[in-house]
Amino acid sequence: MKYYIIAGEASGDLHASNLMKALKQTDENAKFRFWGGDLMQQQGGELVKHYRDLAFMGFAEVLLNLRTILNNISFCKKDITAFQPDVLIFVDYPGFNLRLAKWAKKEGIPTHFYVSPQIWAWKENRIKDIKRDIDKMYVILPFEKEFYEEKHQFPVHFVGHPLIDAISQKKQIPTEAFKEEFNLDNRPIIALLPGSRKQEISKMLEVMLSIVQNYKNYQFVIAGAPSQDREFYRQFIKKSNVNLVMNRTYDLLSLATAALVTSGTATLETALFKVPEVVCYKGSFISYHIAKRIINLNYISLVNLIMDKEVVKELIQNDFNKKNLILELDKILDEKHRENIFKDYYLLEQKLGGTGASQKTAELIYNSIHEQKN
């Protein structure tokens, strides 16, 4: 069968690539055309557009790039029509994907959504569009099934979280070889995960790197995003004398003692690697104040949202500063505090439903389309 997949961010590229791998195991005749990234490209098929050309962060940034976004939607419709897929699979990225879903539904193309838009956080009115335009929804967070089915009477499949698959399949690297490759010494590692977009990285690293001189007994290592070039990070490395690891975030987390992490999927990845973390976020003034008024959540990190309590400290906007960062990093380097975090991390993993999310989703998609055809 022919699968057209749209992922617009680094996390979507990861989840979609694992789904593609599972689809190939389920359907030996699978053909792919997709919007995504390097990980999806490794699974074969044709990459139409890379997510680095699609990712616009925050409300103000989206408005400034609205013409580009609309042009991309128009181009995507034409490309889908030319490919004539058996199913259109959306991976998160709701602003773009839900617009396309409305069009695709009218065109009679089966619409499947993997990794639900976070409408439980904001824009809950999107449920109307989802119920109208999405044929099948596959959710990866345990509370999402209840949200959709009990609150909105829309049936969904809870498949578990694909990050557990991605991490469980990760091969352990020799520690000494990794350190030698990236010129690391024997001091404990504090990993810096500043995000994947340039404006986000610049904003987050400025504060994260301000504390390096306070921790002489540790080495700080930046996890370079696959969407960025090594050259982009040079300005930060020179200024603070820290190391950079490109496209090897999981290897870095497997060795890290602690981490400073920009809010997003990386907060959950860090927790699943059992690394105590401080969650950080700082957006543009306009975007932050708009978000503050329309998002109704007690927490911003997936770890705390899933556990429904503060497992990891969140430093948001003005609270994300040098003083607070030192205070919170000191806490997660303290052994007693770390023990409590580890206990919560193990409970978190149990809540996420174990391995097999990608394979379950692939089989559900394949069987659904196969039944429709027959």
C-alpha positions, 0 to 999 in steps of 0.5 A: 500500500501507499502511505503519505506521512506528514511530520513537522518536527524532530519528535515527529520524525522520530515517531514516524520513522519507527512507525515506517519501520513497523509498517514495512514489517506489516506490509511488505509492499509498503511505499512511502512519500513523506514530509519529515526528517533524516530518520524517516529518510533512513527508512526509505521512500521519498522525502518531499520537505524537511521539517527544518523548513517547516518549524516555526516556534510561537504565535508571533513567529507563525503569523510572520511566516503565514504566507510560507505556511499557506504555500506549503499547504497548497503544495502538499495538497497537489503532491498528495493528489499526484501520489494517490496514497491509500492512507494519509498519516498525520504525526502531531503538527496539528496546525498544518495537519488538521488543515490538510485533514479537512481537505483530504476528508472531502477528497475521500482519502483515509485520514489517520492521526498518530500522536494526538494534538495536545488539545487537552492543553489548548484549542480544545475546540479542535475536537470538532475538526478532529471528529469531522475529519479524522477517521482513526486516532492513535494516542500515546499518553494514558490520560488522552484516551479518557479525554477523547472517549469520556469527555468528547465521545470520540473513540481512539486507540491508546497504543503506548508511548513510542519513545519506550520502543526507541529507547529500548532498541538503543544499543549501549555504546562503550563509554570510553569510546564515546568519550574519546570520540567527543573529547570528553574527560572523566568528570560527571556529565551534565547534558544540555538539551536546548531544543531543535529550532535556532531561535529556541536554542539561542535563547535557552543556551544563553542561560544554561551556559551562564552557570558552567563556571559554577560547576568545575567538577562537572563537564557540560555537553550540548546535545546538538539537534539533527536539524542544525549544523555543527557550525551554528553551535560554534558561537556557544562552544567558543564562549563557554568552553563546552563540548558538543555532541551532534545527533547522539542525544540518546548516547549522551543521556545514557552517560549523563548524571543530570540534564537541563532540558527545554520543554518538549518531548526531550523532557520525557526522553530524559526521564526514560533514560533515568536522568534527573533533570530541570525543565526549562522554557523561555519564549518570546514576550508576545508568544509567552503571554498569549500562551499563558492566557489560553493554556490551562495546565498545571505543568508544561513538561510531559513528565509532570503531566503524566504523573499529575504532580511535580516530579521535575522542576519547571523553570518558565520564562522569568523563573528561568534564570541563572540563580534558579538554575543553580538552585535546582541543579544543586538539588538534582545532584544531591543523592537523597533528592535523586532517589525520589526522582528515580522512584517516580521515573519507574512509575512513569514508565509503567504508566506509559504502557510498555513497548510495542507502540509503533508495531500496534499502530502499524497493524491497526493502520494496515488492517483498517485500510486493508478492510476498507479495500476489501 
